[in-house]
Amino acid sequence: MLKMHEESLLSADNSASIFNLLSTLPSKVDDVEALLEAMGEVGASVTDVIIEDNRRRQVRICTYCVERFHSG
């Protein structure tokens, strides 16, 4: 869904616009074949290593934020 609406997401100019766009994406999918095609294109470039690296990075960021919040 993100790939199908990439242009709209990139043109969003603030966090509220991005949030609104993301929250309405599922209701905007009206072409299942296009969705499956986009999944195939994106899925080929996403590997388990990329997912694990991003997960670790997000955990570090969250841990840092929590520690800062509690120390502050």
C-alpha positions, 0 to 999 in steps of 0.5 A: 500500500505504501508503494502504491501511494508513494507519491502522495506520501512523499508530497505530504508536508507535515506529520498530520498529513502523513498520519491522515494518509497512512490511516486511510490507505487501506480504504483506498485499495480498490485494485487487488491485482495492483496491490499484489503486483506492488507486493511482489516488487517490494517483497523481493527487496525486503530480506530477513536481515533488513527486517532484523536490522530495522527491528534492532534499530527501533528497539535501540531508539525506543530504549534511548527515549524511555531512558531519557524520559525517566532520567529527565 
